[in-house]
Each structure stands twice: as structure tokens, then as C-alpha cells.
Amino acid sequence: MADRRLDTLRHAVRWPVLLRHLGMLGVVLATLNGVPLVATVIWGEPAQVAAYALPLLALLAISLPLARLAAPERLQLNEALAVVVLAFVLGSLVMSIPLAQAVAGTPGGSLGGWLDGWFEAVSAITSTGLSTAATVEDKPASFLFARAWMQWYGGLGIVVLSLALFLHNGMFARQLMETEAVGETLVSSTKAYARRMLAVYVVLTLSAVGGLWLATGDGFVALTHGLSAVSTGGFSTFDASVAGWSRLAAATALLFSLLGAVSLPLWHRAWQQGWKQGWREGWRRGPAELGRDPELRLLLVATLTIAGLLWLWAPAGEGRAADALLLAMSAQSTTGFAPANVAALDDASKLTLIASMLVGGSVGSTAGGFKLLRLLILLRLLQLVLARAAAPRHAVLGVHLQARQVADEDLWRVLLVVLLFVGLAFVSWLAFVAHGYPALDALFEVVSASATVGLSTGIARPELEPVLKLVLCLAMLAGRLEILALLVLLHPGTWFGKRTEVA
């Protein structure tokens, strides 16, 4: 009876609505991916121009007519989620051809070469940082910039632009951003929200690029690593990532990575508090706003705890504490810059990093993982279970966070997302173990992919079996979209069934 009632209430996606918004996002993607095309011209790489230009022209030729389709403005939730998922897939497919040319020396001329290019594109747009390239130091500057640029707009840009397009869907926008009921309340105008978050993102990015330029003295290195740091992406222009950098330069990159793992709405609130109160009072109000946020406090505690454990497991040597702290910052922020050789770590250190990567950063940030807010809610739930064991039978207790009660619906959603993350990592891990890879290294690799981190034990490489490259691509996409959005896309009810005629 209940299933029959759900069938009558459920509505499949409307093709005109889906195609129109895909067309709009296609135009946006073509514009964003036009930046690397311009870079190839500026840097004098004529061999790369056609590889970037042809897919973008094809995308525009398809997207512009679709964007002009007549369709209702208001979106259903399944339509909106489908558009966002398809935008990530479409963006990676479009850029797979130029990236394949740089990786394999051919513009997708062979299936293996195209797959390596698509792997790089998926890793970039999901702000992961895993790579199958044997080396990146011999690649053209346009390739290195394109990956960092895709990480930057994939980290937040597509979500912000989606929110701006879905202006009249405040309820949907809140669910898309996964701001839990106990967290930041989304403002009624998603367009204003998008502008604010983009402003915060740009300020952080400019600060990161400027800081890295001062620390490294190289503008191109500062630009590519600044884009990757703030987006918690982790692609580097060096084969050893940041391992060969000075302590100051590596610490600068990972500091901005940690800042990118903090909720962007929190940065905006802190700035607003300081601006409204004037500079003298603002210097106190702004930091106080940051200090009241439980996710930020947990992010710092988790980073220091992971650093302490890594220091404990590491062999004695010069720079042991600094390396442990930098590696903890990389894993907890889900950035993936490698200040040390991860493959050479002991098993205890790898397990510690796995736990750190799986949790990730704050809700509303560019970080991956299942998010610190969900961990806080799970800890409060555990506290509730223990309290109820000692409470009278008729006592009314609930889960509270920041003086707000967490609704049962939000509790179920938290448990579901965490379970799905663990399930995604487990299924992906089985595929690697079945191919004979060491169990712990395989688990590290798939958690790094599904949490969009990018740290690697060396399994991701050119010789990796094609089916396992596809497994990692799926894990990166699912993890970036927090799995549920991808499940909505794959659910038959999304595509087949009754369609509403309501605009």
C-alpha cells in the first residue's frame, strides 16, 4: 500500500526541463574550459589548440540550442540533482580529449589513451588529485594549468553556478549543498548566496596564490598550486608533489588547503561580523564567530590528533614532527598534497590517514569525505544512547548540536550518507583485492578516491588495469557528489513514470 502511494506521488524528470538546464550548464562549462584554451595560445602551444578548441565548439553547438528550449523554470529535486551529476560527467568528458593528448601523446586516438585522459579529467573536476601519468614534469604548461583550473571550478564553481541557475528553488538548493538542519540556514535568494560564496572563494584563492608566490618565487607554480590548494584538489606540477619544497612553501600550501576545508558560509559570517562592527570591534567579533563553530574546532582537533599519531608511528629523524603535521593537514583537508612518500609509510600510519581522509572537512567547504558535521552528529547520537541507558523510562531526550535539536529525518540522512561512503569504499576495495593488490594499500587508494583526496600508495599508475581505472573514476564521481545524487541519476524512477505538468 505504501509503495503504491509513493508511485502516485513520484514524478519522473521532464525532458524539456532537463535538456534546457543541461544546455545552460553546457554553455557555462564551455566558457570555463575556454580559459585553458586561451592559455595554450598565450603560452605558444599550437599543437594543443585544436585539442582544446574542437570539443568546446562541439559543446557550444549542442548546448546553445538546448539552452533556448521552452520549459518550466521550477525544478523538481530529481531534475536538479540529475543536471548537477550530468554536468560533472559532461565536464570531464569534454576535457578528456585535450588531457589525453598531453598524457598519451594522442588526442584520444586509442581507448587506453582516452581513458587516461578521462581519468585525469574526472580527478580534476572532482577536486581529487589522483593521477595515472608516469610523470607530469615533462607535460606542457597548458595541461598542468588545465588540471588545476578544473579543480578550482570543480571544487565550488559548478555548485555555485548551479545554485545561481536554480534561483527559484530555495528548498532544493539547501539540500543540494547538504547544509544540515543544524548547520547554516541557506538564505532565501540562492543567487545572493552564490555571489557571497564565490566572493569568499576568490579572496581565498588570491590570498593563496599571493602567499605561494612569495614562498616559492615562481608565479606559475604559485598559480597552479594556489588553485589546487583552495579547492582542496592536490594536483601538483612536480612528480614528488610538495615533498621537495622548503618547509615554508609546503606549510603555506597546506595552510590554505586547511582554510579551504572550512565552511565557506562560516568565513562569510566571520567577515560580516567584523565589517558590521567596525574594525576595532570586528577584530574581536570575527574570530569569535569562527571559534564558536563546532566543525572548525573539530577540524583543528582532528588535524592535531592525526599529526600526533603520525609522529608516534614515524621513525625518529629530523623534521619528523613537521612532516607529520603537514601530512595530517593534507589528509584531513582532503587536499592530497604529499609532503612525504606515502607508499613508504608503515601500516599504522596508513590506517590513521585512511580514517582522516574518510571523515574529511566541513560541510559547505570544498573538502571531501563524509564531513565533520556528520561525525559530530554521530558522536552526539552515541552520547544520547549512553544517556538513555541511565535515564528514567519516560525521559524525553534528543540529539542537540549548538543548542538546536537534530530532527530524526536529519539523523537518518547522516547515517545513510556515512553508510553509503563506507559501502562505496568497500565495494571498490573488493575490486582491487580481487586483482591481487595488497589489501591495505588498495583500501588506502579507494578511500583516497571516494573521499576525493588524491594521496596515493602508488597503485594509480599508467599500468593500472583499465577496469580498475574505471572503478576509481566512479568512486571519485560518487564521492564528490556524496553518492546520493548519483543514485538518484541511476534510479529508474527518475526517468520512467508519471510526469507533472505543473510549471
Buried (B, 14 or more C-beta within 10 A) or exposed (E): EEEEEEEEEBBBBBEEBBBBBBBBBBBBBBEBBBBBBEBBBEEEBEEBBBBBBEBBEEBBEBBBEBBEBEBBEBBBBBBBBBBBBBBBBBBBBBBBBBBBBBBBEBBBEEEBBBBBBBBBBBBBBBBBBBBBBEEBEEBBBBBBBBBBBBBBBBBBBBBBBBBBBBBEBBEBBBBBBBBBBBBBEBBEBBBEBBBBBBBBBEBBBEBBBEBBBEBBEBEBBBBBBBBBBBBBBBBBBBBEBBBEBEEEBBBBBBBBBBBBBBBBBBBBBBBBBBEEBEEEEBEEBBEEBBEEBBBBBBBEEBBBBBBBBBBEBBEEEEEEEBBBBBBBBBBBBBBBBBBBEBBEBEEEBBBBBBBBBBBBBBBBBBBBBBBBBBBBBBEBBEEBEEEEEEEEEEEEEEBEBEEEEBBEEBBEBBBEBBEBBBEBBEBBBEBBEEBEBBEEBBBBBBBBBBBBBBBBBEBBEBEBEEEBBBBBBBBBBBBBBBBBBBBBBEEEBBBEEEEEEEE
